[in-house]
Each structure stands twice: as structure tokens, then as C-alpha cells.
Amino acid sequence: MKTPNLPRLDRRQLIRRGLGGLGGLALSSLLVRDARSEGAPLRPAGTDFAPKAKRAIWLFMAGAPSQLETFDYKPKLDALYGTPLPESVRGTQRLTQMTSTQSSFPLVPSLYPFQQGGQSGAWVSDLLPWTRKMVDDLTIVRSLHTESINHDPGMYNIHTGSQNPGKPSMGAWLAYGLGSMNENLPTYVVMTSAFKTQAFVQALMSDLWGSAFLPVQNAGVEVRSVGDPILDLVNPPGISSVTRRTMLDAVHGLNDLAGRTLGDPSVDARTSQFEQAFRMQSAVPGLTDLSGESAATLGLYGPDVTTPGSFASNCLRARRMLEQGVRFVQIYHRGWDAHYMLPASHPQQCMDVDQACYGLVQDLKQRGLLEDTLVIWGGEFGRTVYCQGDLKRDDYGRDHHPSCFSMWFAGGGMKPGTVYGETDDFSYNIVSGAAHLRDMHATVLHQFGLDADQLSFAYSGLNQRLVGVDAPAQVIQGMLA
């Protein structure tokens, strides 16, 4: 066979082409390495310093409770009923489209009286009498603020530190940073509660408790109040535990092969999920069974505690989960949006949660759990001092207000009997102790022994963090014991 005529290469051409080939091989190697290391942890799991909290319950009031009807007492408003909000107070702050076209912004004081509670003398609305009884156990923060003015970006921001989807939730960051307390149970559990308000109810998106680019096992696991606690956990008819174990072993063998071949860490994460689900089949049902609770304990949480899916029932189940090794429980209670008819909705919303919150904190306290359990209460932003729509003596509404809002914290090394931060006479601007959401996130992480600047994860070219990468976050020292 005739040898084809090949082009002759001189020495310089040979070296140039050879180096080009080596460069391609190097690039391919780097791409493979990046694909395998993208998202690799920058720190081992564990604390950066001694923690004050080991576990947490986040009571999230979706829709944004009004600080003016709960914790931010403004008695001077009574004399200003119906007068316009001074332009010097409003300044150039952004308004939502729902009120930006109003011809006036009439001031509306709360319809509900406030009273002082406990030794600390913190002012709390008559809508929350049970909460007022325990103010000496609480750290009430009146000076939180956010840039988010609408619900979806506000919900993402307070959960993930970003107004945009695609970032891990605070619960996922804690699970990633600290690891599991019980390998038979999820590290992070989510429950949604029944609510009675019908208007302006915000949707909940599962990525609010998702892990995004963190390993998938750090995502929140939804636990239901009716039927199987966790969907698809129970074996279908005809499938025994032995059969399930045999099937999982076969799948794991295939996954191991794929993992070694592809170098994809998500394959190992999927295997880990299957194993945890198998262990959870026997551990989870007991989490939701309240039959062994005493009458005294049930009485703490109020009459709704035996109603499946109620906020009170979920609070008691959350305490049981913590006792058995769940690190982070998030309970959602929706229906707090109050653009109109606030007097028809907020009293019912407060009644749903007030005694249950009291019962939870006291139950944890009696069992010696409150000291290292952090309880968090609040929504995504605040509400305006001016009325949205028509103002009546017995009826009014309030629009979204990101410039100041209130939350409370209990246990976990927080300073009890404390009111932190102050707003002006209109609850419109912060006059002392301003705390951005990223500061709240940094403070929560700090109580768990985690440095917010060090808890990071390499993704998309950045060392991603709960507190973001654009602005500094400060631990709110005035909240800490």
C-alpha cells in the first residue's frame, strides 16, 4: 500500500504543535478538576468557636405582621389620626405600586391597646397577651430592615440572604456547617400550619427551604400533618423491608460505579439520601405522635394543639423533633398580609399563634432545652403607619414597609428581657440600633458557633455565603447574653 504524502514539519513547527496539544490536555484536566471541585467545601463541618445554640425553631409569619399592632408601641399617633404622614418622615423611600398613587397617606394608630409585661416592662399589644406574659424570656428587636418591598423577594431575602431565587436557606446553611445530630432523622424539617385568614395569602415556594448549590441532603424535609408524615417514605404494598434493602444495595452499586466514572459528588449525595430515607422509615412516625404527651403539656399550647395541622400542634411536634435530634425546624403560618381589613385578620392570626408560642418557649424552658435552643419569630418585613385605601375608625389596612420591622428571639444565648433598637414616633424610620437582615443572619450563625464570613461554599466563581458577598455583616451584640 502506498504511503500517503504527509506534510513535513520542521523543528519549530513540531514544538509549536506539540505544545498546543499539551495545552489542550491541560485545559481538559482543569475542566474535569473544576467539575469535580465546584462546590467543594472551603471549611470542614463544625463550629468556629464555642456555640451558645445547638438547635433552632423558626416560627415564620408569612405575609408580614404589623409591628404597629404587635411590638412597636406608638402612643403619640392617637392625636394624629387621619393627618398625612409628614413628607420629612417619608422622604424618598420607595413605595409599592399599591399605594404610590394614593393622593394622601393618612396616619392610622393601632386600634389595639398596648401594655407592659414582666420585669423588663416591654410593651406588647393586647392582641398577644400570652406573649406579653413571657417578655422576660424574649429578645425583642424593633429595628430590623430590608431592601425588599414585595413578598417574593422579601421571603427569599430573609430565608436565603438574597432577593433572587437560587441560594440556600438559612436552615440549609446550618445543616451544611454543623452536620446531623441524628443520622436516622433529617437535619432540617419544615412544617406548614393551617390558617383562617382568606385574603392576601402568600404562596410558599419549596426553594425557600432548599439547599440550592449546597449538597442536597442539607435541604429542608417537609413533614405533613395529615397522612404519611413524609411522602413516598412508606414502602408500597407488596414491598418488604428486605426487598427494599436488596433494591437499595443494587442501586448503590450502580451509583458507586457512576460516581467513580463521572467524579460527580451529587451521585454520592443521592446514595446518602436513599440510605437516610431507609433509616427514617422507622424513626419518623414517632415524631408526629402526640399521644404520649401529658395533659399539662398539651394545656401549655392551648386548645388547638390536638388539631392536626394547627400551628399549636406543629409547635409541640417541633419540640419532640428537637428532643430526638432534628437540628432545625421551621414552622410557617400564613395569612398575615393586611392591605385591607386589618382588624378582621390580625386578631385571628394572633389568636392562632399567641398561646402556642408561649407554650413552646415554656415547654422548652421546663425541659432544660431553651438554654441551647434558639426560637425565632417574625415575618419578611413590616407594615406602613399610613392607611392603604379608605380609613375608618374601626377598619384600616397597611401596606408593605421594609424600613423597619420587629421580630423576637428566645433562648440560644440571646439576652432575655431585652428590647433592642428604636424607631421614630411613626414606626417609619429607625433612630437607633439599625440591623439589616444580613446582620440578623450573622447573629444567628454566631450563636451556633459559626463565623458568617467563614461559612462559605465555592460556587459560580465566588465563595458564596448566607450573608452575601456584597456588603459586610455585623453580629448584633446588643441581642446577646
Residue pairs with C-beta under 8 A, 6 or more apart in sequence:
9 17
32 263
35 263
35 264
36 263
36 264
36 265
37 458
38 458
38 459
39 213
39 214
39 215
39 265
39 457
39 458
39 459
40 458
41 176
41 457
41 458
42 454
42 456
42 457
42 458
42 463
43 177
43 454
43 455
43 456
45 176
45 177
45 178
45 179
46 177
46 178
46 179
47 178
47 448
47 449
47 450
48 449
48 450
48 451
48 454
49 449
49 451
50 449
51 372
51 447
51 448
51 449
51 450
52 372
52 412
52 413
52 447
52 448
52 449
52 480
52 481
53 372
53 373
53 374
53 411
53 412
53 413
53 447
53 448
54 181
54 327
54 372
54 373
54 448
55 181
55 322
55 326
55 327
55 328
55 369
55 372
55 373
55 374
56 174
56 327
56 328
56 329
56 373
56 374
56 375
56 376
56 412
56 444
56 448
57 315
57 318
57 319
57 322
57 328
57 329
57 330
57 331
57 360
57 373
57 374
57 375
57 376
58 170
58 171
58 328
58 329
58 330
58 331
58 376
59 315
59 331
59 333
59 353
59 357
59 360
59 375
59 376
59 377
59 378
60 330
60 331
60 332
60 333
60 378
60 379
61 333
61 336
61 349
61 353
61 377
61 378
61 379
62 155
62 202
62 204
62 332
62 333
62 334
62 335
62 336
62 379
62 380
63 151
63 200
63 201
63 202
63 334
63 335
63 336
63 337
63 338
63 379
63 380
64 151
64 154
64 336
64 337
64 379
64 380
64 381
64 382
64 383
64 400
64 405
65 336
65 346
65 349
65 378
65 379
65 383
65 406
66 110
66 338
66 342
66 346
66 382
66 383
66 398
67 142
67 382
67 383
67 404
67 405
67 406
67 423
67 427
68 74
68 109
68 110
68 383
68 385
68 398
68 427
69 110
69 111
69 112
69 125
69 127
69 342
69 346
70 124
70 125
70 127
70 128
70 350
70 406
71 122
71 123
71 124
71 125
71 140
71 142
71 406
71 408
72 142
72 404
72 406
72 423
72 427
73 114
73 123
73 125
74 109
74 110
74 385
74 425
74 426
74 427
75 114
76 425
77 107
77 108
77 109
77 110
77 385
77 425
77 426
78 109
80 107
80 109
81 107
81 108
81 109
82 106
82 107
82 108
82 391
83 106
83 107
84 104
84 105
84 106
84 107
84 386
85 105
85 106
85 107
85 385
85 386
85 426
85 428
89 424
89 426
89 428
89 429
90 105
90 428
91 429
93 403
94 149
95 149
95 399
96 149
96 150
96 399
96 400
98 339
98 388
98 399
98 400
99 105
99 384
99 386
99 388
99 399
102 388
105 384
105 386
105 387
106 386
106 387
106 391
107 385
107 386
107 387
107 426
108 385
108 386
108 387
108 391
108 396
108 398
110 125
111 343
111 394
111 396
112 125
112 126
112 127
112 347
113 125
113 126
114 123
114 124
114 125
114 126
115 123
115 124
115 126
115 132
116 122
116 123
116 124
117 123
117 124
117 132
117 133
117 134
117 135
117 136
118 132
118 133
118 134
118 135
118 136
118 417
119 136
119 417
120 135
120 136
120 417
120 418
120 419
122 132
122 135
122 138
122 140
122 417
122 419
124 131
124 132
124 135
125 350
127 346
127 347
127 350
127 351
127 354
128 350
128 354
129 354
130 354
130 355
130 357
130 358
131 138
131 354
131 357
131 358
131 408
133 358
134 358
134 361
134 362
134 410
135 417
136 416
136 417
137 361
137 365
137 370
137 410
137 411
137 416
137 417
138 361
138 408
138 409
138 410
138 416
138 417
138 418
139 408
139 409
139 410
139 414
139 415
139 416
139 418
139 420
139 479
140 406
140 407
140 408
140 418
140 419
140 420
141 406
141 407
141 408
141 409
141 420
141 421
141 433
141 435
141 440
141 476
141 479
142 404
142 406
142 419
142 420
142 421
142 422
142 423
142 433
143 404
143 420
143 421
143 422
143 423
143 430
143 432
143 433
143 434
143 435
144 378
144 404
144 405
144 406
144 407
144 421
144 435
144 436
144 437
144 440
145 402
145 403
145 404
145 405
145 430
145 434
145 435
145 436
145 437
146 154
146 157
146 158
146 380
146 381
146 402
146 405
146 436
146 437
147 157
147 163
147 402
148 154
148 156
148 157
148 158
148 163
148 380
148 381
148 402
149 381
149 400
149 402
150 400
151 202
151 337
151 380
151 400
152 205
153 163
153 164
154 163
154 380
154 381
154 400
154 402
155 202
155 205
155 208
155 380
156 162
156 163
156 164
156 165
156 167
156 208
157 163
157 380
157 437
158 379
158 380
158 437
159 169
159 170
159 208
159 209
160 167
160 168
160 169
160 170
160 208
160 212
160 466
161 167
161 170
161 437
161 438
161 441
161 465
161 466
161 467
161 468
162 468
165 205
165 207
166 207
166 212
166 213
167 212
167 464
168 176
168 210
168 211
168 212
168 213
168 214
168 218
168 457
168 464
168 466
169 207
169 208
169 209
169 210
169 211
169 219
169 220
170 441
170 444
170 466
171 188
171 190
171 209
171 220
171 328
171 330
172 188
172 209
172 210
172 211
172 212
172 214
172 218
172 219
172 220
173 214
173 218
173 445
173 455
173 466
174 187
174 188
174 327
174 328
174 445
174 448
174 450
175 187
175 188
175 211
175 217
175 218
175 327
175 328
176 211
176 214
176 215
176 218
176 455
176 457
177 445
177 448
177 450
177 455
178 327
178 448
178 450
179 187
180 187
180 325
180 327
181 187
181 325
181 326
181 327
182 283
182 324
182 325
182 326
183 276
183 279
184 276
184 279
184 280
184 282
184 283
184 325
185 280
185 283
185 284
185 287
185 321
185 324
185 325
185 326
186 220
186 221
186 276
186 280
186 326
187 217
187 218
187 326
187 327
187 328
188 209
188 218
188 219
188 220
188 221
188 326
188 327
188 328
188 329
188 330
189 220
189 221
189 222
189 223
189 318
189 321
189 326
189 328
189 329
189 330
190 209
190 220
190 221
190 222
190 223
190 329
190 330
190 332
191 222
191 223
191 224
191 225
191 314
191 317
191 318
191 329
191 330
191 331
191 332
192 204
192 222
192 331
192 332
192 334
193 309
193 310
193 311
193 314
193 331
193 332
193 333
193 334
193 352
194 225
194 307
194 309
194 310
194 311
195 201
195 311
195 333
195 334
195 335
195 349
195 352
196 335
196 348
196 349
196 352
197 334
197 335
197 336
197 345
197 348
197 349
198 335
199 337
199 340
199 341
199 345
200 335
200 337
200 338
200 339
201 334
201 335
201 337
202 334
202 337
204 332
204 334
206 222
209 219
209 220
209 222
209 330
210 219
210 220
211 217
211 218
211 219
213 457
213 459
213 460
213 464
214 457
215 265
215 266
215 269
216 266
216 269
216 270
216 273
217 269
217 272
217 273
217 276
220 328
220 330
221 230
222 230
222 231
223 229
223 230
223 284
223 287
223 288
223 317
224 230
224 231
225 288
225 308
225 309
225 313
225 314
226 308
226 309
228 234
229 284
229 285
229 287
229 288
230 280
230 284
233 277
233 280
233 281
233 284
234 281
235 241
235 243
235 244
235 281
241 281
244 278
245 278
248 274
248 275
248 278
251 271
251 274
252 271
252 274
252 275
255 267
255 268
255 270
255 271
256 271
258 264
258 267
259 265
259 267
259 268
259 271
283 324
286 324
287 317
287 320
287 321
287 324
287 326
288 317
288 320
290 298
290 305
290 306
290 313
290 316
290 317
290 320
293 316
297 316
297 363
298 305
298 306
298 316
300 358
300 359
300 362
300 363
301 312
301 313
301 315
301 316
301 355
301 356
301 359
301 360
301 363
302 312
302 355
302 356
302 359
303 312
304 310
304 311
304 312
304 313
304 352
304 356
305 312
305 313
305 315
305 316
305 356
305 359
306 313
307 313
310 352
310 356
311 331
311 333
311 352
311 353
311 356
312 355
312 356
312 359
314 331
315 331
315 356
315 357
315 359
315 360
316 359
316 360
316 363
318 329
318 331
318 360
319 360
319 363
319 364
319 367
319 369
321 329
322 329
322 364
322 369
322 373
323 367
323 369
333 349
333 352
333 353
335 345
335 349
336 345
336 346
336 349
336 379
338 345
338 346
338 383
338 397
338 398
339 388
339 389
339 397
339 398
339 399
340 388
340 389
340 397
341 395
341 397
342 395
342 396
342 397
342 398
343 394
343 395
343 396
344 395
357 377
360 375
361 370
361 375
361 410
361 411
364 370
364 373
364 375
364 411
365 411
369 411
370 410
370 411
371 411
371 412
372 411
372 412
372 413
373 411
373 412
374 409
374 410
374 411
374 412
374 413
374 414
374 444
374 447
374 448
375 409
375 410
375 411
375 412
376 407
376 408
376 409
376 444
377 407
377 408
377 409
378 405
378 406
378 407
378 408
379 405
379 407
381 400
381 401
381 402
381 405
382 400
382 401
382 402
382 403
382 404
382 405
382 406
382 427
383 398
383 399
383 400
383 401
383 405
384 398
384 399
384 400
384 401
384 428
385 398
385 401
385 426
385 427
385 428
386 398
386 399
387 396
387 397
387 398
388 397
388 398
388 399
389 396
389 397
401 428
403 428
403 429
403 430
404 423
404 427
404 428
404 429
404 430
407 440
409 479
410 416
412 447
413 447
413 480
413 481
414 447
414 479
414 480
414 481
415 478
415 479
415 480
415 481
416 481
418 478
418 479
420 433
420 435
420 476
420 478
420 479
421 430
421 432
421 433
421 434
421 435
421 478
422 430
422 431
422 432
422 433
423 429
423 430
423 431
424 430
424 431
433 476
433 478
435 476
436 471
436 473
438 467
438 468
438 471
438 473
439 473
439 474
439 475
439 476
440 476
441 452
441 466
441 467
441 473
442 452
442 467
442 473
442 474
442 475
442 476
443 475
443 476
443 479
443 480
445 451
445 452
445 455
445 466
445 467
446 452
446 475
446 480
447 480
452 465
452 466
452 467
452 473
452 475
453 465
453 467
453 473
455 465
455 466
456 463
456 464
456 465
457 463
457 464
457 465
458 464
462 469
463 469
467 473
